[in-house]
Amino acid sequence: MIRRRGYMAPHERMPNGALAMDNQPDELSPRRRRLLFRARHRGTKEADLLIGRFVSDRIEAFSEQELDEVEEILELQDADLTDWLSGRRSVPADLQSPMMMRLLEASSLPGAGLPEEIRKS
């Protein structure tokens, strides 16, 4: 008989800080929680990490105008966002909003999308 091991709980295989993105603060407004969920569940792992980490780290401080800009970005196609954030293609001029430029800057840093505790400089 082959005995299967169960999956390890995430906290057992990743540093504690790696779980921080998975927690949704209960004190966020419904709009902020919805945006945070959408940013973390894009459809591709690359976009989930880059956009999800960016939004997660800043969601509480965003103004209503900035939330509007995040919503506009989240309406864009995953393949396009991934190409732009990875530097494979340039962002079209008509989409270069202040929020998009902040997201591009954050995505260009080494280890972008990863928790601070496990980033490589």
N, C-alpha and C positions, 0 to 999 in steps of 0.2 A: 504494500500500500504506500502510495506517495503522499507524503504529508506536505501540504502547502502552508507557507507562511503568509500571514495576513500582511496587508500593506502597513508600512510604518506611518504613524501619525506625522503630519507636517513638522511639528515642533521637534520631532526626533531626528529629522534628516536635514533640517535647515537651521541656520542661526535664528535666535529669537527675533531679531530685527526684520528678518525676511517675511515674517507674518504680519508686520504692521500694516501693509497694504491691504491685507485681507479683512481687516477689521473696519467696520463702518461705524463711525461715532453716532450714537443715538441722538445726540443733541443737534445734529444737522437738520436743516429744514427739508421738507420733502423734495423740493426742487434740487437742492444740493446732493441729497442722497441718490436721486434719480440720475443726475449728471455723473456722479462718481461711479455708479453702477455701469452706465453706458461707456464711460471711459475705460473701465477695467475689463469690459466684455465686448471687445470690438469684433472678434472673429478670427484674428490672427494673433499669435503669441507676441510677435514683435510689437504690434500696435498696442496690445493689452499692456505690455510692460512700459513702453515709452510714454504713451498717452495716459495710461492709468497712474503711473508713478507721478507724472507731472501734475495731474489734477489732484491726486490724493495729497500730495505735499502742500498744495495751495488752496484747496477748496474752501476752507474756513475763512480765508482772507479775501477771496474774490468779491468784488463789488457786483452789483446787479448788471452793470454794463459788461463787466468781464465775464459773468455767467452767460450773457447773451452771446459773447464772442466764442466761448467754449462750446455752446450749443451749435453755433454755425460750423465750427470745426468738426464736431461729432457727426454732422450730416454728410461730410465728405466720404468718399470711398476709401476703404482700408488700403487697397493696393496703391492708390495715389499718395495717401498719407505716409505709408511705409517708405515709398520711394523718396518722398520729399524729406522725411525725417532722417533717412539714412544717407542722404546726399547723392543718391543716384540720379535724381532729377531736381531741377530748380522749381520752387513754388511759383506758379503763375502770378504775375503782377497784381491781378485783381483779387487774389486771395491772401496777399501779404498784409494782414491785419497786425496790430500790435500783439495780440495774443498768439497768432501764428508765429511771429518772429520770436517771442519768448519761448514757445514750444520748440522751435528749431534750435535756438541757443542751448536750451536744456538738453536736447537730444544729441547735441554734438559733443557733450562732455564724456570723458572716459567712463565706462560703466553705466551710461544713461539707462534708466529704467530699473536698475538694481538697487536694493536697499543700501544705504550708506555703509553699513557694517561689512558688506561683502564686495564693495566696489574696489576696483584696482585703479591706482593712480596712473 
